[in-house]
């Protein structure tokens, strides 16, 4: 499916996610409920397992999650997989999501994981505290996306008639360190469709690997409920 073929949806609006995280923040304050894990724990744990295999923890590595929501994926990396918490950052354009993730982090004694408000399509993510670069180019060793590309693909066209999500792949390519990886999980796009969007002459990204999710069969067809694909930025471009 081409991103231009998707109909805009409330899932692609900031208002929707602000409302979602306002409710989830209230639930956490009242009941300690950390909120929904997008795509479920199995998909999240599969991403953690992929990271451990292909981008194992290093003291100086930098990891960014785009659209981090309640922070569940980053907390799994820090708590279960022993990635250095101070080297993890989550960004979200919803202030409520950031507040929720920060609250969950404090309750889990993982407050060293950083969460910041950032509109990824419009601005570069903040740098980690010990990063002294003057820009965000080539800053991250691993970038993660669990459903954010899907949501952005449902946004309204801009004033020029362009689909905002079309600029997303180049944003990723710009921020990755040479030799770095980008791992995305999507329920709206197949593996082949994701490869078409992210592997272009402009991005310079290459296919790295995939996560095999459980398959389901229906009407004679077999497939997975979501697709997870990893891309890499070459260490040296010709």
C-alpha positions in Angstrom: 0.0 0.0 0.0 1.3 3.4 -0.9 1.1 6.0 1.9 -0.8 8.4 -0.4 -3.6 5.8 -0.6 -4.4 5.8 3.1 -7.4 7.8 4.3 -6.7 10.3 7.0 -7.8 9.2 10.4 -8.2 10.5 14.0 -5.3 8.2 14.8 -3.1 10.6 12.8 -4.1 13.7 14.9 -2.3 15.1 17.8 -5.6 15.8 19.5 -6.4 12.1 19.6 -3.1 11.1 21.2 -3.3 14.0 23.7 -6.7 12.7 24.8 -5.4 9.1 25.0 -2.5 10.0 27.2 -4.4 12.4 29.3 -6.7 9.4 30.2 -3.8 7.1 30.6 -1.9 9.5 32.9 -5.0 9.8 35.0 -5.3 6.0 35.2 -1.7 5.7 36.2 -2.0 8.3 38.9 -5.1 6.7 40.3 -4.5 3.0 39.8 -0.8 2.5 38.8 -1.9 1.3 35.3 1.0 2.0 33.0 -1.2 2.0 29.9 -1.4 0.0 26.6 1.6 -1.6 25.0 1.2 -0.9 21.3 1.1 -4.3 19.4 1.3 -6.2 22.7 4.1 -7.6 24.8 5.1 -10.3 22.4 5.9 -7.8 19.6 7.7 -5.6 22.0 9.8 -8.4 23.4 10.6 -9.6 19.9 12.1 -6.1 19.2 14.1 -6.3 22.4 15.4 -9.7 21.4 16.4 -8.4 18.0 18.3 -5.5 19.6 20.1 -7.9 21.9 21.2 -10.0 19.0 22.1 -7.3 16.4 22.8 -4.2 18.5 23.9 -5.5 21.9 24.3 -3.2 24.9 27.4 -1.0 24.8 28.3 1.6 27.4 28.5 4.5 24.9 25.7 3.5 22.5 22.8 5.8 21.8 19.2 4.6 21.3 16.2 6.7 20.2 12.6 5.6 20.1 10.3 7.8 17.9 6.8 8.0 19.3 7.7 6.4 22.7 4.2 6.6 24.3 4.3 5.2 27.8 8.0 4.2 27.4 7.4 0.4 27.6 9.9 -0.5 24.9 12.7 1.5 26.4 12.0 0.3 29.9 12.2 -3.3 28.6 15.6 -2.5 27.0 16.9 -1.0 30.3 15.2 -3.4 32.8 15.2 -6.7 31.0 18.1 -6.4 28.6 20.5 -4.2 30.6 20.9 -1.4 28.1 22.3 1.6 29.9 19.3 3.7 30.9 21.1 7.0 30.5 21.8 6.2 26.8 18.1 5.7 26.0 15.8 8.5 24.8 12.1 8.5 23.8 10.4 11.3 22.0 6.7 12.0 21.5 4.8 15.0 20.2 2.2 14.5 23.0 3.2 16.1 26.3 0.9 13.7 28.1 2.8 10.7 26.7 6.1 12.2 27.9 4.6 12.9 31.4 3.3 9.3 31.6 6.6 7.8 30.6 8.5 9.9 33.1 6.1 8.9 35.8 6.4 5.2 34.9 10.1 5.5 34.8 10.2 6.9 38.4 8.0 4.1 39.6 10.2 1.5 38.0 13.4 3.2 39.3 14.4 3.8 35.7 14.2 7.6 35.8 17.6 7.8 34.0 15.7 7.0 30.7 15.1 10.3 29.0 11.8 11.4 27.5 11.2 14.6 25.7 8.5 16.4 23.8 9.4 16.5 20.1 7.6 16.7 16.8 9.8 14.4 14.8 8.7 15.6 11.4 9.5 19.2 12.3 12.5 19.2 14.6 15.5 17.2 15.5 15.3 15.2 18.8 17.3 16.7 21.7 20.7 15.3 22.2 21.6 13.0 25.1 23.2 15.0 28.0 26.8 13.9 27.2 26.6 14.5 23.5 28.4 17.6 22.5 27.6 17.7 18.8 26.2 20.9 17.5 23.5 19.2 15.4 21.5 16.0 15.3 23.1 14.5 12.2 24.5 11.0 12.7 23.7 10.9 16.4 21.9 7.6 17.0 23.2 4.0 16.9 19.8 2.5 17.0 16.4 4.1 16.2 13.2 2.3 17.1 9.6 2.7 15.8 6.7 0.7 17.1 3.6 2.0 15.4 4.6 5.6 14.9 5.1 5.4 11.2 1.6 3.9 11.0 0.1 6.8 12.8 2.0 9.5 10.9 0.8 7.8 7.6 -2.8 8.6 8.7 -2.2 12.4 9.0 -3.9 14.9 6.7 -2.0 16.3 3.7 -0.2 19.5 4.3 -1.0 22.9 2.7 1.0 21.9 -0.3 -1.0 18.7 -0.8 1.9 16.5 0.4 1.6 13.5 2.7 3.7 14.3 5.8 4.9 10.7 6.3 6.8 10.9 3.0 9.5 12.9 4.7 9.9 10.3 7.5 12.5 8.0 5.9 15.0 10.8 5.3 14.6 12.0 8.8 15.6 8.5 10.0 18.5 8.3 7.6 19.8 11.7 8.7 19.8 10.9 12.4 21.5 7.4 12.2 25.2 7.0 12.8 27.0 5.3 10.0 26.8 1.6 10.8 23.6 2.3 12.9 20.3 0.4 12.7 16.7 1.4 12.3 14.1 -1.2 13.5 10.4 -0.6 12.7 7.3 -2.5 13.6 4.2 -1.7 11.6 0.6 -3.1 11.3 -0.3 -1.0 8.2 2.6 -1.9 5.9 4.1 -5.2 4.8 7.8 -5.9 4.8 8.0 -5.3 1.1 6.2 -2.0 1.4 8.5 -0.9 4.2 11.5 -1.8 2.1 10.2 0.2 -0.8 9.8 3.3 1.4 13.1 3.1 3.3 15.5 1.7 0.8 16.0 4.5 -1.7 18.8 6.3 -3.3 18.0 9.3 -1.2 18.1 7.6 2.2 21.1 5.3 1.4 19.6 2.7 3.8 20.1 -1.0 3.3 18.0 -4.0 4.3 19.4 -5.7 7.4 17.0 -8.3 8.7 13.5 -9.0 9.8 11.6 -10.4 12.8 9.4 -13.4 12.2 6.1 -12.8 14.0 3.5 -15.6 14.5 1.5 -16.1 11.3 -2.3 -16.4 10.9 -4.3 -17.9 8.1 -7.6 -16.6 6.8 -9.4 -17.1 3.5 -6.6 -19.2 2.1 -4.0 -16.5 2.8 -1.3 -16.6 5.4 0.4 -13.6 7.0 1.4 -11.8 10.2 -0.6 -9.2 12.2 2.4 -6.9 12.0 5.8 -6.6 10.2 9.1 -5.8 11.8 12.0 -4.8 9.5 15.5 -3.6 10.3 17.6 -1.3 8.1 21.2 -0.2 8.4 23.1 2.9 7.4 26.3 1.9 5.6 29.5 2.7 7.5 31.0 4.1 4.4 28.9 5.3 1.5 30.5 5.2 -2.0 
